[in-house]
Amino acid sequence: MNKKMIGLAFAVLMIVGAFLPWVKVEFMGMSESANGFMGGTKGNPGALIVILGVLSAVFIFLGKKWSNIVAILLGLLSTLWAFKQMNDAKELGDMVKIGIGIYLILISGIGVAIGGVLGMRGGAPKA
């Protein structure tokens, strides 16, 4: 498999994670889930994740050393952001459960960073 494809696949998964449920609130037998595009007082952070995913894909696709470094930084940024969201959700109490979207963003951020590292590595030495 091409090294670029690994990073590109994780960048696409990051974008998908923006549309999946981020949190699920359960109260008195009812439940409601929300993704990053629900708006409210904190805006639409899903748009940020989509932008990070698209930029990650572009920089990995370029395949230059500097672009792979940028992709690594974007992957780490999205991973840290996902950890922050998980921590914020846990502070809200037992009624709030973390959704699959946040986990997917977390994993894909790590994957994008790994894809950037693989993109910087040269091919196998030729004998």
Secondary structure as GFF3:
##gff-version 3
##sequence-region A 1 127
A	DSSP	alpha_helix	3	19	.	.	.	ID=ss1
A	DSSP	beta_strand	23	27	.	.	.	ID=ss2
A	DSSP	beta_strand	30	34	.	.	.	ID=ss3
A	DSSP	alpha_helix	45	62	.	.	.	ID=ss4
A	DSSP	alpha_helix	65	91	.	.	.	ID=ss5
A	DSSP	beta_strand	96	98	.	.	.	ID=ss6
A	DSSP	alpha_helix	100	120	.	.	.	ID=ss7
###
